[in-house]
Amino acid sequence: MSDLKAWIRGRHPAPPVDLGPWIDALGVTAVSASDLTNIARDALEQAELSPGRVRNSAFQLLTADALITYACELALDGEDPDSVLGVIMQHSAASS
């Protein structure tokens, strides 16, 4: 199990969807706000690709929300949360 998956497994409450496949798809293993944001962007982009599949898009949006929430949580535990939170916001907005 990757360090990132282990870190997420330790969060409470648990995410509303299984994040493992999203983490595996991008090959992310490190616990990083930047990597969490990149995975969230991928989920947002996938949601945009299936506008007629409301349920599928909804789960992709839930995934993105959970990942961005975890990225923010990780940023708040770091040395320079304001800077990291700013990067999360910029990267998240860039995907829309």
C-alpha positions as a LaTeX table, in Angstrom:
\begin{tabular}{lrrr}
\hline
Residue & $x$ (\AA) & $y$ (\AA) & $z$ (\AA) \\
\hline
Met1 & 0.00 & 0.00 & 0.00 \\
Ser2 & 1.28 & 3.46 & $-0.87$ \\
Asp3 & 1.98 & 6.05 & 1.81 \\
Leu4 & $-0.85$ & 8.17 & 0.39 \\
Lys5 & $-3.38$ & 5.34 & 0.62 \\
Ala6 & $-2.27$ & 4.63 & 4.19 \\
Trp7 & $-2.59$ & 8.32 & 5.08 \\
Ile8 & $-6.11$ & 8.50 & 3.62 \\
Arg9 & $-7.08$ & 5.28 & 5.42 \\
Gly10 & $-6.21$ & 7.06 & 8.68 \\
Arg11 & $-8.61$ & 9.98 & 8.02 \\
His12 & $-11.96$ & 10.08 & 9.74 \\
Pro13 & $-14.62$ & 10.05 & 8.56 \\
Ala14 & $-13.78$ & 7.85 & 5.61 \\
Pro15 & $-14.17$ & 9.34 & 2.12 \\
Pro16 & $-17.59$ & 8.88 & 0.48 \\
Val17 & $-16.04$ & 6.95 & $-2.43$ \\
Asp18 & $-13.07$ & 4.61 & $-2.90$ \\
Leu19 & $-10.11$ & 6.82 & $-3.79$ \\
Gly20 & $-7.74$ & 3.91 & $-4.44$ \\
Pro21 & $-8.42$ & 3.58 & $-8.18$ \\
Trp22 & $-7.87$ & 7.32 & $-8.70$ \\
Ile23 & $-4.58$ & 7.21 & $-6.79$ \\
Asp24 & $-3.44$ & 4.13 & $-8.70$ \\
Ala25 & $-4.37$ & 5.62 & $-12.08$ \\
Leu26 & $-1.89$ & 8.46 & $-11.62$ \\
Gly27 & 0.72 & 6.32 & $-9.84$ \\
Val28 & 0.87 & 8.61 & $-6.83$ \\
Thr29 & 2.47 & 7.19 & $-3.69$ \\
Ala30 & 3.70 & 10.18 & $-1.65$ \\
Val31 & 1.57 & 12.15 & 0.78 \\
Ser32 & 1.43 & 15.54 & $-0.93$ \\
Ala33 & $-1.15$ & 18.31 & $-1.24$ \\
Ser34 & 0.01 & 18.86 & $-4.81$ \\
Asp35 & $-0.52$ & 15.21 & $-5.76$ \\
Leu36 & $-3.93$ & 15.13 & $-4.08$ \\
Thr37 & $-4.92$ & 18.23 & $-6.05$ \\
Asn38 & $-3.70$ & 16.67 & $-9.31$ \\
Ile39 & $-5.81$ & 13.58 & $-8.70$ \\
Ala40 & $-8.79$ & 15.82 & $-7.89$ \\
Arg41 & $-8.27$ & 17.71 & $-11.15$ \\
Asp42 & $-8.34$ & 14.41 & $-13.01$ \\
Ala43 & $-11.68$ & 13.55 & $-11.35$ \\
Leu44 & $-13.06$ & 17.00 & $-12.28$ \\
Glu45 & $-11.95$ & 16.55 & $-15.88$ \\
Gln46 & $-13.60$ & 13.12 & $-16.01$ \\
Ala47 & $-16.85$ & 14.60 & $-14.67$ \\
Glu48 & $-16.81$ & 17.18 & $-17.46$ \\
Leu49 & $-16.46$ & 14.39 & $-20.06$ \\
Ser50 & $-19.71$ & 12.69 & $-19.12$ \\
Pro51 & $-22.35$ & 15.44 & $-18.87$ \\
Gly52 & $-25.23$ & 13.11 & $-19.76$ \\
Arg53 & $-24.33$ & 10.56 & $-17.09$ \\
Val54 & $-25.43$ & 12.42 & $-14.04$ \\
Arg55 & $-24.76$ & 9.65 & $-11.49$ \\
Asn56 & $-21.28$ & 8.93 & $-12.84$ \\
Ser57 & $-20.41$ & 12.62 & $-12.86$ \\
Ala58 & $-21.74$ & 13.02 & $-9.33$ \\
Phe59 & $-19.39$ & 10.35 & $-8.01$ \\
Gln60 & $-16.48$ & 11.95 & $-9.82$ \\
Leu61 & $-17.37$ & 15.29 & $-8.21$ \\
Leu62 & $-17.53$ & 13.59 & $-4.79$ \\
Thr63 & $-14.10$ & 12.14 & $-5.46$ \\
Ala64 & $-12.68$ & 15.55 & $-6.38$ \\
Asp65 & $-14.27$ & 17.11 & $-3.31$ \\
Ala66 & $-12.79$ & 14.49 & $-0.99$ \\
Leu67 & $-9.33$ & 14.83 & $-2.53$ \\
Ile68 & $-9.32$ & 18.62 & $-2.36$ \\
Thr69 & $-10.55$ & 18.45 & 1.23 \\
Tyr70 & $-7.67$ & 16.13 & 2.11 \\
Ala71 & $-5.21$ & 18.38 & 0.27 \\
Cys72 & $-6.43$ & 21.33 & 2.37 \\
Glu73 & $-6.16$ & 19.27 & 5.55 \\
Leu74 & $-2.60$ & 18.34 & 4.64 \\
Ala75 & $-1.77$ & 21.96 & 3.84 \\
Leu76 & $-3.01$ & 23.09 & 7.25 \\
Asp77 & $-0.62$ & 20.62 & 8.90 \\
Gly78 & 2.36 & 22.04 & 6.97 \\
Glu79 & 4.75 & 24.90 & 7.62 \\
Asp80 & 3.23 & 27.38 & 5.15 \\
Pro81 & $-0.48$ & 26.63 & 4.87 \\
Asp82 & $-1.41$ & 29.92 & 3.20 \\
Ser83 & 0.96 & 29.31 & 0.31 \\
Val84 & $-0.10$ & 25.69 & $-0.17$ \\
Leu85 & $-3.80$ & 26.56 & 0.07 \\
Gly86 & $-3.25$ & 29.22 & $-2.61$ \\
Val87 & $-1.65$ & 26.67 & $-4.92$ \\
Ile88 & $-4.51$ & 24.23 & $-4.30$ \\
Met89 & $-7.03$ & 26.91 & $-5.24$ \\
Gln90 & $-5.12$ & 27.90 & $-8.39$ \\
His91 & $-4.69$ & 24.31 & $-9.56$ \\
Ser92 & $-8.30$ & 23.41 & $-8.79$ \\
Ala93 & $-9.63$ & 26.41 & $-10.69$ \\
Ala94 & $-7.36$ & 25.69 & $-13.65$ \\
Ser95 & $-9.22$ & 22.48 & $-14.38$ \\
Ser96 & $-12.58$ & 24.11 & $-14.97$ \\
\hline
\end{tabular}
